[in-house]
């Protein structure tokens, strides 16, 4: 596995990352459709966190 990573080009890495991010976004969308109340609560927690976060 270390050999594959060593020979991986930046383009390969971007493609793999894009594929992962698409799958992640799709999984989040499915979860949000299945559990809307949980998704709403998570959005509210995130909003509170962002409002109270101090740089």
FENFEN-V236864 format. One record per backbone hydrogen bond with DSSP energy under -0.5 kcal/mol. CO is the residue of the C=O (numbers start at 1). NH is the residue of the N-H. Records with the same first field share a line. If there is no record, write none. Layout:
CO=NH ; NH
This chain:
1=5
2=6
3=7
4=8
5=8
9=13
10=14
11=15
12=16
13=17
14=18
15=19
16=20
17=21
18=22
19=23
20=24
21=25
22=26
23=27
24=28
25=29
26=30
27=31
28=32
29=33
30=34
31=35
35=39
36=40
37=41
38=42
39=43
40=44
41=45
42=46
43=47
44=48
45=49
46=50
47=51
48=52
49=53
53=55
